[in-house]
Amino acid sequence: MSEGTAAAEFAARLRELKERSGLSYGVLAKRLHMSTSTLHRYCNGDAVPAEYAPVERLARLCKAGPGELVELHRRWVLADAARGRKGAPAEAVAPASEAPATDPGAGAAATETGAAETQPAAPDDGPPQDEVPEVTDSDAPRPASRPRSRRRTRTAVLAGIAVAAVLGGVTLGLSLSGGGETDGDGRKGPVGAANAGDGAGEDVTVSPSPSTSPSPSPSAGKKEKGAPSTSASPSAAPPEAAKGGAGQADAVPLTVRTAPYTWEDPCSQRYLIDRSPGEVPPPPLEQDVPAWTSAVGAVSSGGQYVQLTVQGTGAETVVVEGLTVRVAGKRSPLAWNDFAMGYPGVGCGGNVPTRSFTVALDAARPVVTPESGHRDFPFKVSESDPEIYYIKADASAYDVSWSLELKWSSGSRSGTLTLDDEGRPFRTSGNNGRPAYEFPLGGEKWVPEGTTKLE
């Protein structure tokens, strides 16, 4: 499904909900704590929300039913995934545009002929845009290309002469050294020459090859490994598939986008921060939470709500067999101040979304358990049928570092993906007995929790 189609269908459903509610854009935007222009762009299809939470709150304000919430989820995932694939062609074109800079002929010409030789090349490198389509049919560029070919030929001849001179000097040196006998300093001429020759060969022909071709392979491997835990994961599959052979057979047939800073609702999320209230900025919007928590060093307090968006990379069906919790460490709860993200007196809450699970991190062996009345694994996904899982992890007695492992299978292939916070474990700490603070709506600073006077 193209980006335009997916975004248009998603926007159409938002407009249906808005029209059915009978509320204006201004009223809805105020209740959703966003600008009217932003809401207008979402409903017109000019933009797709980076997070699903504001979409869900809009749907609940408009009295959407459970089935509508599920379908709206699906439409948002498809629109968001299509938007993520939009940038892939531009990245693929970038190496091609850089190729002329590494042309060995151009480098040799610049070295041998000097600045006087390189000046005529300027008009060829920067033709006017309106002449570009006519390059193949016009005869005008052809004379300009001949001097360049002559320069390259002359450069090659000069380079050949230089190499011949060097080889002649080396041969002469070898013949004078006595063919392997020790010289006056106790060193053997041919052995020293052979070693120097090997070293020169590595510098000239071998070194550039590892620096240009093998180096992308490790980076590609790292990207593929880290893709399941990032928002860019849908774009990790094409480079792997392009390798062919065994690489293509080993390609993971699904992507997982992990959102570790999702809010179950605007009122329930809290963070522990090792700062005084005067040093902590006001609560952020949900889409700004990752940057906000990073800036203040916040840790999820009492619980963490993780959203997993799982989607196949092709038409084939992939079975998601289950999720396993891996605990990296347990410590005493953090002795930091506790900050509530919800504004006092602002209503929130709603239905438990489909595919909801809980994890009791205080347990000796935490497991992923479906919410009451919800299905357990396995589930099936494909490119056109994504799934979203919500994991609510609770902690009260410990400060826990943890991650998830997703087990999948497709035909004869199977594997496990590690899901974490961009290479780091999730972190959730208990908050019992910690000083708690809240931020009044329209206020200027944090105040002790429960002290806000409601009108």
Salt bridges, closest charged atoms under 4 A:
GLU9 OE1 - ARG75 NH1 2.45
GLU19 OE2 - LYS18 NZ 3.75
GLU56 OE2 - ARG60 NH2 2.44
GLU68 OE2 - ARG20 NH1 2.80
GLU71 OE2 - ARG13 NH2 3.84
GLU71 OE2 - ARG74 NH1 3.74
GLU71 OE2 - ARG75 NE 2.98
ASP80 OD1 - ARG83 NH2 2.10
ASP80 OD2 - ARG257 NH1 2.12
ASP103 OD2 - ARG152 NH2 3.22
GLU117 OE1 - ARG151 NE 3.89
GLU117 OE2 - ARG154 NH2 3.06
ASP124 OD2 - ARG148 NH2 3.58
ASP125 OD1 - ARG148 NH2 3.83
ASP139 OD1 - ARG142 NH1 2.84
ASP185 OD2 - ARG187 NH2 3.18
GLU240 OE1 - LYS243 NZ 3.41
GLU264 OE1 - LYS392 NZ 3.26
GLU286 OE1 - ARG57 NH1 3.23
GLU316 OE1 - ARG413 NH2 3.24
GLU321 OE1 - LYS407 NZ 3.85
ASP338 OD2 - ARG270 NE 2.88
ASP385 OD1 - ARG74 NE 3.49
GLU387 OE1 - ARG355 NE 2.83
ASP399 OD2 - ARG331 NE 3.22
ASP399 OD2 - ARG427 NH2 2.67
GLU405 OE1 - ARG326 NE 3.15
ASP421 OD2 - ARG424 NH2 3.73
GLU449 OE1 - ARG270 NH2 2.77
